[in-house]
Every structure is written in C-alpha cells, then in structure tokens.
C-alpha cells in the first residue's frame, strides 16, 4: 500500500498527477455547477413574469439555509477556512464539510440561475479549492490507513515518568494541536528511547527524514549542541542542557529537512517518535494534509485557479487570480507549474462539455488614438477609482442596514429575500438588465456601443432603459451611467444579504457601463480616439482591479475574455487599472478617511475578502 501511495506523494510525479486530478475534478464540478445555472435560467424564461425569478431563488435559498440550521451551518468552506484547516496545528474541518461545500455550491447556482446580482467566479474558485482540499484529505486518509499496521510500537512503551516528561515538553505545541482532539495519549505509546554517545551526531543539517526514522525528540538526560553552516565551517548557535526540551519537530510537522546539525556533548538519552506513527495517530502534518502537493496553500491555489479557469474559460487569468487572491505562502516554481496544468486541464474539460470561445464578444477593441489618448484613459482610471471607492462605502452602509434588521429579530435565513427584492425592484426599471445572465448584459453594452447613436437617441435620454433588450445604437451616456448606479446598489445589497456569489462579474458590468459612457461622450470629438468598445473593456478591467484588488488578473482576464482581440490595447488597460487602483485604495482613503499609506495598503491586501471568497 505504501508503494502505490507514494505515487501521489512528494517522491512521485507530483506535478503531473496532482494537476491532472485537480483539473479533471474541478472541471467536472464546474460543468455540473454551470449546468444547474443554465437549467435555472431556462426555467426562469418559462415563468409568466421572469423578472421576479430572483425572489423565487431567494425563497429556495432560505429553505436550504433552514435545512442546514441557518446560514452558519454552511460556513467553513471558504478559502480562508480551508487554508487554516490545511496548516499544521490548524483546526479540524467540520464533520459535514463535504456536505457544506456541496450546499454552498448549490446555493450559488440557485442565486445566479435565478438572476440575482452577483457573479460565478467566487463560487467557482471556492468550488475548485474545496475539490483540491478534498483530494488532499482523501490521500491523507489513504496514507494513514496504509501505515497503521506498520506504525506498531517498535519496543516497550515509555514509563509513566517518561510519559509525563513528554506531555510537559509538548504541552501547547503544534504537535499536540495537530492531533485529533489534541489528545496525546495514543501518540505516547509510540515514543521509543534513543541513546547517543558523546561526540556523535543526533542529526545532520540538510538530511531528509524518512517516515519511519526518528523525527521528533524529547531530551531526557545529557547535553546537546546545535550547529549551523557558516561558510565552510560550523557555527554553534544553541545548546540543549535541560530535560524535557523538544528537538526536530519540523521533520514531523512540515516534512522539512534538518535545519541544523545536533551533536551530543555528553552521553545522552532521548525519547523519539517517527512521522509514520504521528500520522497513524491522526496527526496532521502539512505533508499528510496535502500529499499530492507539499505546500497546502499551493494545493488550494491550484484548485482555485482551476475553478476560475473553468468558470470564465480563461486559464491564464485563473493562474494569476490564485496568486493574487489565495496568495499561497512559500510559493515556488513547482507549485506554479501545478496551477498552470490544473487550470489548463479544467478549462479543457469545460470546453468539452460547454460552448467555448471568448465570453465577451468585442469588435473594434483597439488602441487608435496614439499616446495622446492615454490622458483620456487616465481620466477613466480616476473616475473608476472614485466609483469603486463609492461602491465600497455603499457596501459598508448596506451591511449596517442588514445588521440593524437582524438586531430587530429578523432571522438570517430571510435576509436573502430582502437582497433579491432590491434586485427585482431595480429590474423593473431596467428591463432586468441588472440581473445575472452570464455576460449577456456586458455583451449588450458592447453591441450597442459598436454602432453610433441612432438619430432618435441622445446621450441624455433615459428612455432606452425600458426598451427591449438586444437593441443597437440606443444607449447614450446617461442610461449607461444610470445602469452603473443601479447595478452598484443591487450588487451591494445582494452581497451583504446572504445571497451566494462573487463580485467579479458585477464589477465588470459596472466598469463596462462607466467606460461606455465616457466612450459615448467623446464620440465625434476632434481629438483622435479609440472606439467606445475600447473604453468599455478598459473600464471593466479597471473596475475589477479597483473593487477586488486583482490588477494583474484584471489585465489578463480582460484580454482573455475579449479573445485576445488587440495586444496593443494592453497599454491603455494597464494605465486605467493602475490609476483606478491607486485612487480607490490609497488616494481617496487617505484624503477622505484619514488613513495613512500603511493602513491603506493593508486595506488593499484585505480586499479579496469582499469578493465572496
């Protein structure tokens, strides 16, 4: 069993197998997720009054929350929680974690399929991370079962006095925290006595420790010196001179090579346990929690990358998304390779079952105005940053309203209905243009902007808001700005009311409306300028970056979603994104909120928590 298991461990072809498993599993999960959304969208169109579908979806959601004992019953499956479970010494995941993950995915599919004003990227990323975490859990269980028999004590158990010594030494340590129920009793039976003579090495710097070798030691008698490399020599940095000191725990918790050389100054007696015994007792090391990838954060990042790649049909953006949002610690080129392959495999799976091609249909996406036009894109960046800052304030105010409502005794399970009601009321004013329909609303703005304003249309008329969808040449600046404001309010209330989804897709639509409005206003201007389509794409990427703090992902996603229509247009993209992010995250918080630079940057780093992840 051990030999076959090591195929998935660090010793085997980790990158290929982990990437394929994560990509295939996540791709299949996203196909099911998207299939539920599509089915619900089709059912929505069959309703006598489709505009009320968000309310019906919220009612179903309330039923799901009730079945789980409230929305809290679905908690604990977000990426931040998964990272804490995977860390050595972290908390145990909920016993019904797989059911919670499935419940959250179903809740997101219902939220989006019924048309509520959120997006699929956060559920897709979280779904991928949960798939990756599940694979890590499965292979950890296999590993533990494979070593249960082999981990039988190799000698007599330690005496009562030795057990007390070990308990005192390990009290409050990550070793104990990593055991089920923080119960050390079972592990104590596996400790064995080790004797070492003066002058001998207990361990040597850089040595790898096999599963069945003594990994962790507790000093009993004798004195030990610790040396680290110093040029071509060794430098003494520490000494173990007391009973009950812990030596070498990194080998058990992190599968790390020896960090130093430890030599016996005198004859010494120690009590040791190996990693195989530790894991057989239920101990969770980073290696056991993520056998198919030595870095648990990177494992989750691979799943998130696969989810975004599959959800948006944008594998490159998925990779950058994982790096910017999940932000795995101790990242390395091997971990990045895993994300690359996982994203590619998941996107291929989705394309095999769902329609392919760019999600956004663009024409005339090019940079035609030359360097002088960059000034207009700077203005767009400033405006986008201001709107993004205002959006966050509206979200905060909406959250305060929801808190007040709950303080009045309204059960949490009914709050999604309030969020859906806001979307329905706004939808009545906009012919349902604020409801989620994939990228249909964004493509409508792009199609409309591809043609000049009709003779009967103007930049000031709001009449196009109630026109049937699919028209061309109707939307001037005013209706686009109105749609932007209304979408902000519907998304803000949806995101804080308990509806399940992300804010990437809404940010893209908000930015598209703002960019389209500026593009319409400069049509016919004497200065050289690009088509309105270019302003729409720059606006949606800038808003995404400013709202969600993902600048690199925004550049790549805009280019991928637009089908790589114009590489040259990346310069306006980068300009708008950089300005928008600075204005929304640093300049306005400093001017209006009194935040210093460090506090503003800290807020910027925490922005991903408001994206639905």
C-alpha positions as CSV (number, residue, x, y, z in Angstrom):
1,X,0.0,0.0,0.0
2,X,2.8,2.4,0.8
3,X,4.4,1.9,-2.6
4,X,1.3,2.8,-4.5
5,X,0.5,5.6,-2.2
6,X,3.9,7.2,-2.8
7,X,3.0,7.6,-6.4
8,X,0.9,10.6,-5.2
9,X,3.4,11.8,-2.6
10,X,6.4,14.2,-2.9
11,X,8.6,11.3,-4.0
12,X,6.4,10.5,-7.1
13,X,5.4,12.6,-10.2
14,X,3.6,15.1,-8.0
15,X,3.1,17.8,-10.6
16,X,1.5,15.7,-13.3
17,X,-0.8,13.7,-11.1
18,X,-1.9,16.5,-8.8
19,X,-2.5,18.8,-11.7
20,X,-4.5,16.3,-13.6
21,X,-6.6,15.2,-10.6
22,X,-7.3,18.8,-9.6
23,X,-8.0,19.9,-13.1
24,X,-10.3,17.0,-14.1
25,X,-12.2,17.0,-10.8
26,X,-12.7,20.8,-10.7
27,X,-13.6,20.9,-14.4
28,X,-16.3,18.3,-13.9
29,X,-17.6,20.1,-10.8
30,X,-17.8,23.4,-12.7
31,X,-19.6,21.7,-15.6
32,X,-22.3,20.5,-13.1
33,X,-22.3,23.9,-11.5
34,X,-22.8,25.7,-14.8
35,X,-25.3,23.1,-15.9
36,X,-27.5,23.9,-12.9
37,X,-27.3,27.6,-13.6
38,X,-28.2,27.1,-17.3
39,X,-31.1,24.9,-16.4
40,X,-32.4,27.5,-13.9
41,X,-32.0,30.3,-16.5
42,X,-34.1,28.3,-18.9
43,X,-36.8,27.7,-16.3
44,X,-36.7,31.4,-15.5
45,X,-37.7,32.3,-19.0
46,X,-40.7,30.0,-18.8
47,X,-42.1,32.0,-15.8
48,X,-45.1,34.2,-16.6
49,X,-43.2,37.1,-15.0
50,X,-39.4,36.2,-15.3
51,X,-38.4,39.4,-13.6
52,X,-39.5,38.0,-10.2
53,X,-37.2,35.0,-10.5
54,X,-34.6,36.4,-8.0
55,X,-37.3,36.3,-5.3
56,X,-38.1,32.7,-6.1
57,X,-34.5,31.8,-5.9
58,X,-34.1,33.5,-2.6
59,X,-37.0,31.6,-1.2
60,X,-35.4,28.3,-2.2
61,X,-32.2,29.5,-0.7
62,X,-34.0,30.2,2.6
63,X,-35.1,26.6,2.5
64,X,-31.5,25.4,2.1
65,X,-30.4,27.5,4.9
66,X,-33.1,26.2,7.1
67,X,-32.1,22.6,6.3
68,X,-28.6,23.4,7.5
69,X,-29.8,25.1,10.7
70,X,-29.1,28.6,9.4
71,X,-26.5,30.1,7.1
72,X,-23.9,29.4,9.7
73,X,-24.5,25.7,9.0
74,X,-22.9,26.2,5.6
75,X,-19.9,28.1,7.0
76,X,-16.3,26.9,7.0
77,X,-15.8,26.1,3.3
78,X,-14.3,29.4,2.1
79,X,-10.7,29.5,1.0
80,X,-9.5,31.2,4.2
81,X,-11.1,28.5,6.3
82,X,-9.6,25.8,4.1
83,X,-6.1,27.3,4.5
84,X,-6.5,27.2,8.2
85,X,-7.5,23.5,8.2
86,X,-4.6,22.6,5.9
87,X,-2.0,24.3,8.1
88,X,-0.2,22.1,10.6
89,X,-1.7,22.7,14.0
90,X,-4.8,24.2,12.4
91,X,-8.4,23.5,13.4
92,X,-10.3,20.4,12.3
93,X,-12.7,20.9,9.4
94,X,-16.4,20.4,10.3
95,X,-17.5,16.8,10.2
96,X,-20.0,17.5,7.5
97,X,-17.6,19.6,5.5
98,X,-18.2,17.9,2.1
99,X,-22.0,18.4,2.5
100,X,-21.4,22.1,3.4
101,X,-19.3,22.5,0.3
102,X,-21.9,21.0,-1.9
103,X,-24.6,23.1,-0.2
104,X,-22.7,26.3,-0.8
105,X,-22.1,25.4,-4.5
106,X,-25.9,24.6,-4.9
107,X,-26.8,27.8,-3.1
108,X,-24.6,29.8,-5.5
109,X,-26.0,28.1,-8.6
110,X,-29.6,28.9,-7.4
111,X,-28.6,32.5,-6.6
112,X,-27.1,33.0,-10.0
113,X,-29.5,30.9,-12.0
114,X,-32.4,32.8,-10.6
115,X,-30.8,36.1,-11.7
116,X,-29.6,37.7,-8.5
117,X,-27.0,40.4,-9.0
118,X,-23.8,38.5,-8.2
119,X,-21.2,36.6,-10.2
120,X,-19.9,33.0,-10.6
121,X,-16.2,33.5,-10.1
122,X,-16.0,33.2,-6.3
123,X,-18.2,30.1,-6.2
124,X,-16.1,28.5,-9.0
125,X,-12.9,29.3,-7.2
126,X,-14.1,28.1,-3.9
127,X,-15.5,25.0,-5.5
128,X,-12.1,24.3,-7.0
129,X,-10.3,24.9,-3.7
130,X,-12.7,22.5,-2.0
131,X,-12.1,19.9,-4.6
132,X,-8.4,20.3,-4.1
133,X,-8.8,20.2,-0.3
134,X,-10.9,17.1,-0.6
135,X,-8.3,15.3,-2.7
136,X,-5.7,16.2,-0.1
137,X,-8.0,14.8,2.6
138,X,-8.6,11.6,0.7
139,X,-5.0,10.9,0.1
140,X,-4.1,11.8,3.7
141,X,-6.6,9.1,4.8
142,X,-5.2,6.6,2.4
143,X,-1.7,7.4,3.8
144,X,-2.8,7.0,7.4
145,X,-4.6,3.7,6.7
146,X,-1.6,2.3,4.8
147,X,0.7,2.9,7.8
148,X,-1.5,1.9,10.7
149,X,-0.1,-1.6,10.9
150,X,3.4,-0.5,10.1
151,X,3.3,2.0,12.9
152,X,3.0,-0.5,15.7
153,X,5.4,0.4,18.6
154,X,8.9,-0.9,17.9
155,X,9.6,-1.6,21.5
156,X,8.2,-1.3,25.0
157,X,6.1,1.8,25.7
158,X,7.7,4.6,27.8
159,X,7.4,4.6,31.5
160,X,4.9,6.7,33.4
161,X,7.6,9.2,34.3
162,X,8.7,9.4,30.6
163,X,5.1,9.9,29.5
164,X,4.8,12.8,32.0
165,X,8.1,14.3,30.7
166,X,6.8,14.1,27.1
167,X,3.5,15.6,28.0
168,X,5.2,18.6,29.7
169,X,7.5,19.1,26.8
170,X,4.8,19.0,24.2
171,X,2.1,20.9,26.1
172,X,0.7,23.7,24.0
173,X,2.8,22.8,21.0
174,X,1.7,22.4,17.3
175,X,2.4,18.7,17.6
176,X,-0.4,18.4,20.1
177,X,-2.6,20.9,18.3
178,X,-2.3,18.7,15.2
179,X,-3.7,15.6,16.9
180,X,-7.5,14.8,16.9
181,X,-9.0,16.4,19.9
182,X,-5.4,17.5,20.9
183,X,-5.2,14.1,22.6
184,X,-1.6,13.0,23.1
185,X,-2.3,9.7,24.9
186,X,-2.3,7.5,21.8
187,X,0.9,9.0,20.5
188,X,2.7,8.5,23.8
189,X,2.7,4.7,23.3
190,X,4.8,5.1,20.1
191,X,7.7,7.0,21.8
192,X,10.9,5.0,22.0
193,X,14.1,5.6,23.9
194,X,17.2,6.6,21.9
195,X,20.7,6.6,23.3
196,X,23.6,8.6,21.8
197,X,27.3,8.7,22.8
198,X,29.3,11.9,23.3
199,X,30.6,13.3,20.1
200,X,28.0,11.5,17.9
201,X,25.5,13.4,15.6
202,X,21.9,13.1,16.6
203,X,21.0,14.7,13.2
204,X,22.9,16.5,10.4
205,X,22.0,19.7,8.6
206,X,20.1,19.1,5.3
207,X,19.3,15.5,5.9
208,X,15.8,14.3,4.8
209,X,13.9,12.3,7.3
210,X,12.1,9.1,6.2
211,X,8.6,8.4,7.5
212,X,9.9,5.6,9.8
213,X,13.0,7.3,11.1
214,X,13.0,9.0,14.5
215,X,11.8,12.5,13.7
216,X,11.0,14.3,16.9
217,X,13.0,14.0,20.1
218,X,12.4,15.0,23.7
219,X,15.5,15.3,25.8
220,X,15.8,13.1,28.9
221,X,19.4,13.2,30.1
222,X,22.6,14.6,28.7
223,X,23.6,17.8,26.8
224,X,23.4,18.6,23.0
225,X,25.0,21.4,20.9
226,X,23.4,22.8,17.8
227,X,25.4,23.9,14.8
228,X,24.6,25.6,11.5
229,X,26.8,26.1,8.4
230,X,28.9,29.2,8.5
231,X,30.9,29.4,5.3
232,X,33.0,26.3,5.2
233,X,32.8,25.8,8.9
234,X,30.1,25.1,11.5
235,X,28.9,27.7,14.0
236,X,27.4,26.8,17.4
237,X,24.1,28.6,17.9
238,X,22.3,26.8,20.7
239,X,22.5,24.1,23.3
240,X,20.1,21.7,24.9
241,X,21.1,21.3,28.5
242,X,17.8,20.6,30.3
243,X,15.4,17.7,30.4
244,X,12.1,18.0,28.5
245,X,13.3,20.1,25.6
246,X,11.9,19.3,22.1
247,X,14.3,18.7,19.2
248,X,13.5,18.2,15.5
249,X,9.7,18.8,15.4
250,X,9.9,20.4,11.9
251,X,10.5,16.9,10.4
252,X,7.2,15.7,11.8
253,X,5.1,18.8,11.2
254,X,6.4,20.0,7.9
255,X,8.4,17.2,6.3
256,X,11.3,19.6,6.4
257,X,14.9,18.6,6.1
258,X,17.0,19.0,9.2
259,X,17.7,22.7,9.8
260,X,20.8,22.2,11.8
261,X,23.4,19.7,13.0
262,X,22.9,18.5,16.6
263,X,25.8,16.8,18.3
264,X,26.0,15.1,21.7
265,X,28.3,17.0,24.1
266,X,27.8,14.2,26.7
267,X,26.2,10.8,26.6
268,X,22.5,11.5,26.2
269,X,19.2,9.7,26.4
270,X,16.2,11.0,24.4
271,X,12.6,9.9,23.6
272,X,11.7,9.9,20.0
273,X,8.7,9.3,17.6
274,X,8.6,9.0,13.8
275,X,6.3,10.7,11.4
276,X,4.6,7.5,10.4
277,X,3.5,6.9,14.0
278,X,2.4,10.5,14.3
279,X,0.2,10.4,11.2
280,X,-1.1,6.9,12.2
281,X,-2.4,8.5,15.4
282,X,-4.3,11.1,13.3
283,X,-1.7,13.8,13.4
284,X,-1.9,16.3,10.6
285,X,1.4,17.4,9.1
286,X,1.5,19.7,6.1
287,X,2.7,16.7,4.2
288,X,-0.2,14.5,5.2
289,X,-2.9,17.1,4.6
290,X,-1.6,17.7,1.1
291,X,0.1,14.6,-0.1
292,X,-0.3,15.5,-3.7
293,X,1.4,18.8,-3.1
294,X,3.8,19.6,-0.3
295,X,2.5,23.2,0.1
296,X,-1.2,23.1,1.3
297,X,-1.7,26.7,0.2
298,X,-0.4,25.9,-3.2
299,X,-2.8,22.9,-3.4
300,X,-5.8,25.2,-2.6
301,X,-4.4,27.8,-5.1
302,X,-4.3,25.2,-7.8
303,X,-8.0,24.3,-7.1
304,X,-9.0,28.0,-7.2
305,X,-7.1,28.6,-10.4
306,X,-8.8,25.6,-12.0
307,X,-12.2,26.9,-10.8
308,X,-11.7,30.3,-12.3
309,X,-10.2,28.9,-15.5
310,X,-13.2,26.7,-15.9
311,X,-15.8,29.3,-14.8
312,X,-14.5,32.0,-17.1
313,X,-12.9,29.9,-19.9
314,X,-9.8,31.9,-19.0
315,X,-7.0,29.6,-17.8
316,X,-4.2,32.2,-17.7
317,X,-6.4,34.6,-15.6
318,X,-7.1,31.7,-13.3
319,X,-3.4,31.3,-12.6
320,X,-2.9,34.9,-11.7
321,X,-6.2,35.0,-9.7
322,X,-4.9,32.2,-7.5
323,X,-1.6,34.1,-6.9
324,X,-3.3,37.4,-6.1
325,X,-6.3,36.2,-4.1
326,X,-5.3,32.9,-2.5
327,X,-1.7,34.2,-2.1
328,X,0.0,30.8,-1.2
329,X,2.9,31.1,1.2
330,X,6.3,29.7,0.3
331,X,5.3,29.6,-3.4
332,X,7.8,28.1,-5.8
333,X,8.1,27.2,-9.5
334,X,6.9,23.6,-8.9
335,X,3.7,25.0,-7.2
336,X,3.2,27.4,-10.1
337,X,3.5,24.5,-12.6
338,X,0.8,22.7,-10.7
339,X,-1.5,25.7,-11.2
340,X,-0.7,26.0,-14.8
341,X,-1.5,22.4,-15.6
342,X,-4.6,22.3,-13.3
343,X,-6.0,25.4,-15.0
344,X,-5.4,24.1,-18.5
345,X,-6.9,20.7,-17.7
346,X,-10.1,22.2,-16.1
347,X,-10.6,24.6,-18.9
348,X,-10.3,21.8,-21.4
349,X,-12.8,19.7,-19.5
350,X,-15.3,22.6,-19.5
351,X,-14.8,23.3,-23.2
352,X,-15.5,19.7,-24.0
353,X,-19.0,20.0,-22.4
354,X,-19.9,23.6,-22.7
355,X,-19.8,26.2,-25.5
356,X,-16.3,27.6,-26.0
357,X,-15.0,30.8,-27.3
358,X,-14.5,34.2,-25.6
359,X,-17.1,35.1,-23.1
360,X,-17.2,38.7,-24.2
361,X,-18.0,39.5,-27.8
362,X,-15.9,42.5,-28.9
363,X,-15.5,44.4,-32.1
364,X,-13.2,47.4,-32.6
365,X,-11.2,46.7,-29.4
366,X,-8.1,48.5,-30.4
367,X,-6.0,51.5,-29.5
368,X,-6.3,54.0,-32.3
369,X,-5.7,57.4,-30.6
370,X,-2.0,57.2,-30.0
371,X,-0.1,58.3,-26.9
372,X,-2.1,61.4,-26.6
373,X,-5.2,59.4,-25.9
374,X,-3.6,58.0,-22.7
375,X,-4.8,61.1,-21.0
376,X,-8.4,60.0,-21.6
377,X,-7.6,56.6,-20.1
378,X,-6.1,58.3,-17.1
379,X,-9.4,60.2,-16.6
380,X,-11.2,56.9,-17.0
381,X,-9.0,55.4,-14.3
382,X,-9.6,58.3,-11.9
383,X,-13.4,58.1,-12.5
384,X,-13.3,54.3,-12.0
385,X,-11.3,54.7,-8.8
386,X,-13.9,57.2,-7.4
387,X,-16.8,54.9,-8.3
388,X,-15.0,51.9,-6.8
389,X,-14.4,53.8,-3.6
390,X,-18.1,54.8,-3.5
391,X,-19.2,51.2,-4.2
392,X,-17.3,50.1,-1.1
393,X,-18.9,52.8,1.0
394,X,-22.3,51.7,-0.2
395,X,-21.5,48.1,0.6
396,X,-20.5,49.1,4.1
397,X,-23.7,51.1,4.5
398,X,-25.7,48.1,3.2
399,X,-24.0,45.9,5.8
400,X,-25.0,48.3,8.5
401,X,-28.7,48.2,7.3
402,X,-28.6,44.4,7.4
403,X,-27.1,44.4,10.9
404,X,-29.9,46.8,12.0
405,X,-32.5,44.5,10.5
406,X,-31.1,41.4,12.3
407,X,-31.0,43.4,15.5
408,X,-34.7,43.8,15.2
409,X,-35.1,40.0,15.4
410,X,-35.4,39.1,11.7
411,X,-33.9,35.6,11.2
412,X,-30.8,35.5,9.0
413,X,-32.4,32.9,6.7
414,X,-34.9,35.6,5.4
415,X,-32.3,38.2,4.6
416,X,-31.6,36.9,1.0
417,X,-35.2,37.6,0.2
418,X,-34.5,41.3,1.0
419,X,-31.5,41.4,-1.2
420,X,-33.4,39.7,-4.0
421,X,-36.3,42.1,-3.6
422,X,-33.9,45.1,-4.2
423,X,-32.7,43.4,-7.5
424,X,-36.3,42.8,-8.6
425,X,-37.4,46.4,-8.0
426,X,-34.4,47.7,-9.9
427,X,-35.0,45.2,-12.6
428,X,-38.5,46.6,-13.2
429,X,-36.8,49.9,-14.1
430,X,-34.2,48.4,-16.4
431,X,-35.8,45.6,-18.2
432,X,-33.9,43.1,-16.0
433,X,-30.5,44.4,-17.2
434,X,-29.1,44.2,-13.6
435,X,-29.9,40.5,-13.2
436,X,-27.2,37.9,-13.7
437,X,-27.3,36.3,-17.2
438,X,-23.7,35.3,-17.7
439,X,-22.1,38.1,-19.7
440,X,-25.2,38.8,-21.7
441,X,-25.6,42.3,-20.2
442,X,-22.0,43.2,-20.8
443,X,-22.3,42.0,-24.4
444,X,-25.4,44.1,-24.9
445,X,-23.5,47.2,-23.9
446,X,-20.7,46.2,-26.3
447,X,-23.1,45.5,-29.1
448,X,-24.8,48.8,-28.6
449,X,-21.6,50.7,-28.4
450,X,-20.4,49.2,-31.7
451,X,-22.7,51.4,-33.6
452,X,-23.1,55.2,-33.4
453,X,-26.1,56.6,-31.5
454,X,-29.3,56.4,-33.6
455,X,-30.9,59.6,-34.8
456,X,-33.6,59.4,-32.3
457,X,-31.2,58.6,-29.4
458,X,-29.1,61.0,-27.3
459,X,-26.6,60.9,-24.5
460,X,-29.1,62.4,-22.1
461,X,-32.2,60.2,-22.8
462,X,-33.1,57.6,-20.2
463,X,-35.8,56.0,-22.3
464,X,-33.5,53.2,-23.6
465,X,-33.5,51.7,-20.1
466,X,-37.0,50.3,-20.6
467,X,-36.5,49.3,-24.3
468,X,-36.4,45.6,-25.1
469,X,-33.0,44.0,-24.8
470,X,-31.0,43.5,-27.9
471,X,-31.3,46.9,-29.4
472,X,-28.3,48.6,-31.0
473,X,-27.3,52.3,-31.0
474,X,-29.6,53.3,-28.2
475,X,-27.5,53.7,-25.1
476,X,-26.1,57.1,-24.6
477,X,-24.0,58.2,-21.6
478,X,-27.0,58.9,-19.3
479,X,-28.6,55.4,-19.5
480,X,-25.2,53.8,-19.1
481,X,-24.4,55.8,-16.0
482,X,-27.9,55.1,-14.6
483,X,-27.3,51.3,-15.2
484,X,-24.0,51.6,-13.4
485,X,-25.5,53.2,-10.3
486,X,-28.4,50.8,-10.2
487,X,-26.1,47.8,-10.6
488,X,-24.0,49.1,-7.7
489,X,-27.0,49.2,-5.4
490,X,-28.4,45.8,-6.5
491,X,-24.9,44.1,-6.1
492,X,-24.2,45.8,-2.7
493,X,-27.5,44.6,-1.2
494,X,-27.1,41.1,-2.8
495,X,-23.6,40.6,-1.5
496,X,-24.4,41.5,2.2
497,X,-27.8,39.9,2.4
498,X,-26.6,36.3,2.4
499,X,-27.1,35.5,-1.3
500,X,-24.2,33.4,-2.5
501,X,-21.9,34.7,-5.3
502,X,-19.0,36.9,-6.2
503,X,-18.4,40.5,-7.2
504,X,-16.1,40.0,-10.2
505,X,-18.8,39.8,-12.8
506,X,-20.8,42.7,-11.4
507,X,-17.6,44.8,-11.2
508,X,-17.0,44.0,-14.9
509,X,-20.5,45.2,-15.8
510,X,-20.3,48.4,-13.7
511,X,-16.9,49.2,-15.3
512,X,-18.3,48.5,-18.8
513,X,-21.1,50.9,-18.2
514,X,-18.8,53.7,-17.0
515,X,-16.3,53.1,-19.8
516,X,-19.1,53.0,-22.4
517,X,-20.5,56.3,-21.0
518,X,-17.1,58.0,-21.5
519,X,-16.7,56.4,-24.9
520,X,-20.1,57.8,-25.9
521,X,-19.3,61.3,-24.7
522,X,-16.2,61.6,-26.8
523,X,-17.8,60.3,-30.0
524,X,-17.4,62.8,-32.7
525,X,-14.7,64.7,-30.7
526,X,-12.0,66.4,-32.7
527,X,-9.1,64.6,-31.0
528,X,-8.1,61.2,-32.2
529,X,-9.6,58.5,-30.0
530,X,-10.4,54.8,-30.0
531,X,-13.9,53.3,-30.4
532,X,-16.2,53.1,-27.5
533,X,-15.6,49.4,-27.3
534,X,-12.0,50.0,-26.1
535,X,-13.3,52.3,-23.3
536,X,-15.7,49.6,-22.2
537,X,-13.0,46.9,-21.9
538,X,-10.6,49.3,-20.1
539,X,-13.4,50.4,-17.8
540,X,-14.5,46.9,-16.9
541,X,-10.9,45.8,-16.2
542,X,-10.1,48.9,-14.2
543,X,-13.3,48.5,-12.1
544,X,-12.5,44.8,-11.4
545,X,-9.0,45.7,-10.3
546,X,-10.2,48.6,-8.0
547,X,-13.1,46.7,-6.5
548,X,-11.3,43.4,-5.9
549,X,-7.6,44.3,-5.7
550,X,-6.6,42.0,-8.6
551,X,-4.6,44.2,-11.0
552,X,-2.7,41.5,-12.9
553,X,-5.7,39.2,-13.1
554,X,-7.8,42.2,-14.5
555,X,-5.3,42.8,-17.3
556,X,-5.1,39.1,-18.3
557,X,-8.8,38.4,-17.8
558,X,-9.8,41.4,-20.0
559,X,-7.6,40.2,-22.8
560,X,-8.7,36.6,-22.5
561,X,-12.4,37.4,-22.2
562,X,-12.1,39.6,-25.3
563,X,-10.5,36.8,-27.2
564,X,-7.1,38.5,-27.4
565,X,-8.6,41.0,-29.8
566,X,-5.8,43.5,-29.5
567,X,-2.5,43.1,-27.8
568,X,-1.6,46.8,-28.3
569,X,-4.6,47.8,-26.2
570,X,-2.9,46.4,-23.1
571,X,-1.2,49.7,-22.5
572,X,-4.5,51.6,-22.0
573,X,-5.6,48.7,-19.9
574,X,-2.6,48.9,-17.6
575,X,-2.9,52.7,-17.4
576,X,-6.6,52.6,-16.4
577,X,-6.1,49.8,-13.9
578,X,-3.1,51.4,-12.2
579,X,-4.7,54.7,-11.8
580,X,-8.1,53.3,-10.6
581,X,-6.4,51.0,-8.0
582,X,-4.3,53.9,-6.6
583,X,-7.2,56.3,-6.5
584,X,-9.7,53.8,-4.8
585,X,-7.2,52.1,-2.4
586,X,-4.7,54.8,-1.5
587,X,-5.5,58.3,-2.5
588,X,-9.2,58.6,-1.5
589,X,-8.9,56.6,1.7
590,X,-6.0,58.9,2.7
591,X,-7.9,62.1,1.8
592,X,-11.4,61.2,3.0
593,X,-10.8,58.5,5.7
594,X,-7.6,59.8,7.2
595,X,-5.8,56.5,6.6
596,X,-2.0,56.6,6.3
597,X,-0.2,54.8,3.5
598,X,0.4,51.6,5.5
599,X,-3.3,51.4,6.6
600,X,-4.5,51.9,3.1
601,X,-2.2,49.2,1.8
602,X,-3.4,46.8,4.5
603,X,-7.0,47.5,3.4
604,X,-5.9,46.9,-0.2
605,X,-4.4,43.5,0.8
606,X,-7.7,42.5,2.5
607,X,-9.9,43.5,-0.4
608,X,-10.3,39.9,-1.6
609,X,-12.4,39.1,1.5
610,X,-15.2,41.2,0.0
611,X,-15.2,39.3,-3.3
612,X,-17.3,36.4,-2.0
613,X,-14.4,34.1,-1.3
